[in-house]
Amino acid sequence: MNKRIALYSRVSTDHQTVENQRRELLAVAERNGWTIIADYDDRGISGAKGRDQRPGFDALMKAITRREIDMVACWSVDRLGRSLQHLIGFLSEINAKGVDLYLHQQALDTSTPSGRAMFGMLSVFADFEREMIRARIMSGLSRSTKKAGRPTLPQGKVDAVEKMLGRGISIAKTAAGTNVGVGTVHRSKTAMAMAA
């Protein structure tokens, strides 16, 4: 089957050119007998920018949605985006539309069994990366709470706050009467309501 291909190229600065990327992709398309029906590029735009700031990438995604193409050919993964998460999101989105991806530098072609296997492995690594980031964030929050977090209230103050709240006294008056912050009293009231 003759594949309908869309090329996508990107350079980060205006001083660079997409021509070298295009030349290599055109040669691959010719060798494989692919029909290039669209050629999108973003010049002078960082890969960290979102779709709304990359007109070429946005047009490519619209063509994918309209099912006008069978495969996206790109010179390198970093031309698509700056993170593994972004690549996995992009791959999942185009995969849902039945569109394959060819990455020249990484020799990835998701239309082949080995390319699909590589995609599966990338997904696993993306999940691993996400979990590692989450673990680091949680660890950092835990450390900062221990180091410079809110000091715990002495039990006497906790009892006084709960007693006043239990008598129906407002949060503001309870805070003033016990010399405790309004936020702390509010949290105590929420905790009491949940325990009830």
Sine and cosine of phi, psi and omega as CSV:
sin_phi,cos_phi,sin_psi,cos_psi,sin_omega,cos_omega
0.00,0.00,0.70,-0.71,0.00,-1.00
-0.98,0.20,0.89,-0.45,-0.07,-1.00
-0.99,0.13,0.67,-0.75,0.10,-0.99
-1.00,-0.01,0.88,-0.47,-0.13,-0.99
-0.92,-0.38,0.62,-0.79,0.18,-0.98
-0.90,-0.43,0.79,-0.62,0.08,-1.00
-1.00,0.03,0.58,-0.82,0.13,-0.99
-0.72,-0.70,0.80,-0.60,0.02,-1.00
-0.78,-0.63,0.47,-0.88,0.05,-1.00
-0.47,-0.88,0.63,-0.78,0.16,-0.99
-0.78,-0.63,0.52,-0.85,-0.11,-0.99
-0.99,0.16,-0.45,0.89,-0.04,-1.00
-0.82,-0.58,0.33,-0.94,0.01,-1.00
-0.94,0.34,-0.31,0.95,-0.03,-1.00
-0.98,0.17,-0.23,0.97,0.00,-1.00
-1.00,-0.09,0.24,-0.97,0.02,-1.00
-0.78,-0.62,0.49,-0.87,0.03,-1.00
-1.00,0.02,-0.05,1.00,-0.14,-0.99
-0.87,0.49,-0.63,0.77,0.01,-1.00
-0.90,0.44,-0.66,0.75,0.04,-1.00
-0.88,0.47,-0.74,0.68,-0.03,-1.00
-0.88,0.48,-0.67,0.74,-0.05,-1.00
-0.86,0.51,-0.72,0.70,0.00,-1.00
-0.92,0.40,-0.65,0.76,0.01,-1.00
-0.92,0.38,-0.62,0.79,0.04,-1.00
-0.89,0.46,-0.64,0.77,0.01,-1.00
-0.91,0.42,-0.66,0.75,0.02,-1.00
-0.90,0.43,-0.70,0.72,0.00,-1.00
-0.87,0.49,-0.66,0.75,0.00,-1.00
-0.91,0.42,-0.69,0.72,0.02,-1.00
-0.87,0.49,-0.59,0.81,-0.07,-1.00
-1.00,-0.05,-0.06,1.00,0.00,-1.00
0.95,0.31,0.46,0.89,0.02,-1.00
-0.99,0.15,0.52,-0.86,0.06,-1.00
-0.98,-0.20,0.89,-0.46,0.01,-1.00
-1.00,0.08,0.90,-0.44,-0.01,-1.00
-0.96,-0.28,-0.21,0.98,0.01,-1.00
-0.46,-0.89,0.50,-0.86,-0.02,-1.00
-0.67,-0.74,0.96,-0.27,-0.05,-1.00
-0.95,-0.32,0.55,-0.83,0.10,-0.99
-0.47,-0.88,0.38,-0.92,0.11,-0.99
-0.79,-0.61,0.85,-0.52,-0.04,-1.00
-0.93,-0.38,0.75,-0.66,0.02,-1.00
0.95,0.30,0.48,0.88,-0.03,-1.00
-0.80,-0.60,0.78,-0.63,0.00,-1.00
-0.92,0.38,0.55,-0.84,0.07,-1.00
-0.94,0.35,-0.23,0.97,0.03,-1.00
-0.98,0.19,-0.25,0.97,0.01,-1.00
-0.94,0.35,0.50,-0.86,0.02,-1.00
-0.97,0.23,0.16,-0.99,-0.01,-1.00
-0.82,0.57,-0.61,0.79,-0.04,-1.00
-0.92,0.40,-0.30,0.95,0.01,-1.00
-0.96,-0.29,0.13,0.99,0.01,-1.00
-0.81,-0.59,1.00,0.03,-0.10,-1.00
-0.86,0.51,-0.60,0.80,0.02,-1.00
-0.91,0.42,-0.70,0.72,0.01,-1.00
-0.91,0.41,-0.64,0.77,0.03,-1.00
-0.88,0.47,-0.69,0.72,0.02,-1.00
-0.89,0.45,-0.63,0.78,0.05,-1.00
-0.87,0.49,-0.73,0.68,-0.01,-1.00
-0.89,0.45,-0.59,0.81,0.05,-1.00
-0.92,0.40,-0.64,0.77,0.04,-1.00
-0.90,0.43,-0.61,0.79,0.04,-1.00
-0.90,0.44,-0.71,0.70,0.00,-1.00
-0.87,0.50,-0.62,0.78,0.01,-1.00
-0.98,0.18,0.01,1.00,0.01,-1.00
0.84,0.55,0.67,0.74,0.01,-1.00
-1.00,0.06,-0.25,0.97,-0.07,-1.00
-0.74,-0.67,0.37,-0.93,0.03,-1.00
-0.98,-0.22,-0.42,0.91,-0.06,-1.00
-0.47,-0.88,0.58,-0.82,0.14,-0.99
-0.98,-0.22,0.78,-0.62,0.06,-1.00
-0.92,-0.38,0.81,-0.59,-0.03,-1.00
-0.71,-0.70,0.53,-0.85,-0.08,-1.00
-0.91,0.41,-0.66,0.75,-0.05,-1.00
-0.43,-0.90,0.43,-0.90,-0.02,-1.00
-0.86,0.52,-0.57,0.82,-0.04,-1.00
-0.96,0.29,-0.16,0.99,0.11,-0.99
-0.97,0.24,-0.46,0.89,0.00,-1.00
-0.98,0.18,-0.66,0.75,-0.04,-1.00
-0.13,-0.99,0.01,-1.00,-0.12,-0.99
-0.97,-0.23,-0.05,1.00,-0.05,-1.00
-0.68,-0.73,0.37,-0.93,0.06,-1.00
-0.89,0.46,-0.62,0.79,0.02,-1.00
-0.86,0.52,-0.69,0.72,-0.02,-1.00
-0.89,0.45,-0.68,0.73,0.00,-1.00
-0.88,0.47,-0.71,0.71,-0.02,-1.00
-0.90,0.44,-0.66,0.75,0.04,-1.00
-0.88,0.48,-0.70,0.71,0.02,-1.00
-0.89,0.46,-0.73,0.68,0.00,-1.00
-0.87,0.49,-0.67,0.74,0.00,-1.00
-0.90,0.44,-0.66,0.75,-0.02,-1.00
-0.90,0.43,-0.72,0.69,-0.02,-1.00
-0.96,0.29,-0.53,0.85,0.03,-1.00
-0.89,0.46,-0.63,0.78,0.01,-1.00
-0.89,0.45,-0.42,0.91,0.01,-1.00
-1.00,-0.09,0.06,1.00,0.01,-1.00
0.97,0.24,0.42,0.91,-0.02,-1.00
-0.96,-0.27,0.71,-0.71,0.01,-1.00
-1.00,-0.08,0.16,-0.99,0.00,-1.00
-0.75,-0.66,0.71,-0.70,0.10,-0.99
-0.88,-0.47,0.85,-0.53,0.07,-1.00
-0.91,-0.41,0.92,-0.40,-0.14,-0.99
-0.90,0.44,-0.79,0.62,-0.07,-1.00
-0.91,0.41,-0.56,0.83,-0.03,-1.00
-1.00,-0.04,-0.03,1.00,-0.02,-1.00
0.80,0.60,0.68,0.73,0.01,-1.00
-0.96,-0.27,0.82,-0.57,0.05,-1.00
-0.71,-0.71,0.97,-0.26,-0.09,-1.00
-0.97,0.25,0.01,1.00,0.08,-1.00
-1.00,0.09,-0.13,0.99,0.01,-1.00
-0.97,-0.25,0.40,-0.92,0.04,-1.00
-0.85,0.53,-0.66,0.75,-0.01,-1.00
-0.93,0.37,-0.57,0.82,0.04,-1.00
-0.91,0.40,-0.65,0.76,0.04,-1.00
-0.91,0.41,-0.61,0.79,0.04,-1.00
-0.90,0.43,-0.67,0.74,0.03,-1.00
-0.88,0.47,-0.65,0.76,0.04,-1.00
-0.86,0.51,-0.69,0.72,0.04,-1.00
-0.87,0.50,-0.66,0.75,0.02,-1.00
-0.92,0.39,-0.64,0.77,0.03,-1.00
-0.87,0.49,-0.64,0.77,0.02,-1.00
-0.87,0.49,-0.67,0.74,0.02,-1.00
-0.89,0.46,-0.70,0.71,0.01,-1.00
-0.91,0.41,-0.58,0.81,0.03,-1.00
-0.91,0.42,-0.67,0.74,0.05,-1.00
-0.89,0.46,-0.66,0.75,0.02,-1.00
-0.88,0.47,-0.71,0.71,0.01,-1.00
-0.87,0.48,-0.69,0.73,0.00,-1.00
-0.88,0.47,-0.69,0.73,0.01,-1.00
-0.91,0.41,-0.62,0.78,0.02,-1.00
-0.90,0.44,-0.69,0.72,0.01,-1.00
-0.89,0.46,-0.71,0.70,0.00,-1.00
-0.87,0.49,-0.70,0.71,-0.01,-1.00
-0.88,0.47,-0.65,0.76,0.01,-1.00
-0.91,0.41,-0.65,0.76,0.01,-1.00
-0.90,0.44,-0.74,0.68,-0.01,-1.00
-0.89,0.46,-0.63,0.77,0.02,-1.00
-0.90,0.43,-0.68,0.74,0.02,-1.00
-0.90,0.44,-0.67,0.74,0.04,-1.00
-0.90,0.44,-0.66,0.75,0.01,-1.00
-0.88,0.47,-0.70,0.71,0.00,-1.00
-0.89,0.45,-0.70,0.72,-0.06,-1.00
-0.93,0.36,-0.54,0.84,0.03,-1.00
-0.92,0.39,-0.65,0.76,0.01,-1.00
-0.94,0.35,-0.62,0.78,-0.10,-0.99
-0.98,0.20,-0.79,0.62,-0.13,-0.99
-0.73,-0.69,0.45,0.89,-0.03,-1.00
-0.97,0.23,-0.09,-1.00,0.01,-1.00
-0.92,0.39,0.72,-0.69,0.08,-1.00
-0.94,0.34,0.58,-0.81,0.01,-1.00
-0.97,0.25,0.56,-0.83,0.00,-1.00
-0.97,0.26,0.60,-0.80,0.13,-0.99
-0.89,0.46,0.53,-0.85,-0.08,-1.00
-0.84,0.54,-0.57,0.82,0.01,-1.00
-0.87,0.49,-0.66,0.75,0.01,-1.00
-0.93,0.36,-0.66,0.75,0.02,-1.00
-0.85,0.52,-0.71,0.71,-0.01,-1.00
-0.89,0.45,-0.68,0.74,-0.01,-1.00
-0.89,0.45,-0.68,0.73,0.01,-1.00
-0.89,0.46,-0.75,0.66,-0.04,-1.00
-0.90,0.44,-0.60,0.80,0.00,-1.00
-0.91,0.42,-0.72,0.70,-0.01,-1.00
-0.91,0.41,-0.69,0.73,0.02,-1.00
-0.89,0.45,-0.62,0.79,0.02,-1.00
-0.90,0.44,-0.46,0.89,0.03,-1.00
-1.00,0.08,0.02,1.00,0.05,-1.00
1.00,0.05,0.23,0.97,0.02,-1.00
-0.97,0.26,0.61,-0.79,-0.07,-1.00
-0.90,0.44,0.33,-0.94,0.01,-1.00
-0.87,0.50,-0.70,0.71,-0.04,-1.00
-0.89,0.45,-0.70,0.71,-0.02,-1.00
-0.94,0.35,-0.59,0.81,0.04,-1.00
-0.90,0.43,-0.68,0.73,0.01,-1.00
-0.88,0.48,-0.70,0.71,-0.01,-1.00
-0.93,0.38,-0.64,0.77,-0.06,-1.00
-0.95,0.30,-0.40,0.92,-0.03,-1.00
-0.94,-0.35,-0.03,1.00,-0.03,-1.00
0.86,0.51,0.70,0.71,0.01,-1.00
-0.83,-0.55,0.55,-0.84,-0.01,-1.00
-0.88,0.48,0.52,-0.86,0.00,-1.00
-0.86,0.51,-0.66,0.75,0.00,-1.00
-0.88,0.48,-0.65,0.76,0.01,-1.00
-0.91,0.41,-0.67,0.74,0.02,-1.00
-0.90,0.43,-0.66,0.75,0.01,-1.00
-0.88,0.48,-0.69,0.72,0.04,-1.00
-0.88,0.47,-0.62,0.78,0.01,-1.00
-0.90,0.43,-0.67,0.74,0.00,-1.00
-0.90,0.45,-0.67,0.74,0.03,-1.00
-0.89,0.46,-0.70,0.71,0.00,-1.00
-0.89,0.46,-0.63,0.78,0.02,-1.00
-0.91,0.42,-0.67,0.74,0.00,-1.00
-0.90,0.43,-0.62,0.78,0.00,-1.00
-0.94,0.34,-0.55,0.84,-0.02,-1.00
-0.98,0.22,-0.38,0.93,-0.06,-1.00
-0.94,0.34,0.00,0.00,0.00,0.00
